[in-house]
Amino acid sequence: MIMKLENENDLDNFIICHKCFTLHEEVAIADGSKACCRKCGYILYRYDSKLIDYGLALSFTGLIFFIIANFFPVLKIDILGSEQFITIPKTIFSLFENQFYIVGLICLFFIFIFPLMIFLINIMIFSMLKLQRGTKLTKELLIILSHIIPWSMADIFFISILVALVKLISFGQIHIGISFWALMVFVLIDIYITKNIHISEIWMLRKKVLLSKDKD
Ligand SMILES: [Zn+2]
């Protein structure tokens, strides 16, 4: 079968099954339901308008915990009677101070800039969907989001803190700070969002909410 695509947007009407790679034509489905692959039964897409409020609430909560995690100390260490407070920005800053520029830059992007951008972009996209505007901007933001998500390593960062914690215990007394718990909640929300709210689902939602409105 030869398909002639008039323009790039025509591609939007087709969807490939991620499991068996069968091409399907996308059809409108009811709110709260899902479309499955005809061949293998894999879920192709979902449509759930409740995802807007849900996504917005989750991204806002994540952002608040991210801010807390960066403002307060993650750990407090007593070494030979002197107290050391360890915060995330201070740690990144000290890497630059000690001329570990590459490691510093990697940390800055992977554990600070990218996670922050993911949450900010999610908030912007869900807010615009809620307000039913920004057809073009939401498309651009979703494209940026799809590029950043694979590079957000907040979960790996959290695990490395745990590893460092185990090693530091032998040096002196360690007290876990507020940021440690905030970071834990942030990482859990981050994992939950990236694993459960797929970009394809937001894409679908955008199409339903914004593009159908444009046609009216
Ligand atoms: Zn399939």
Residues whose N, C-alpha, C, O or C-beta is under 5 A from the ligand:
A	BS01	ZN	C17 K19 C20 F21 T22 C37 K39 C40 G41 Y42
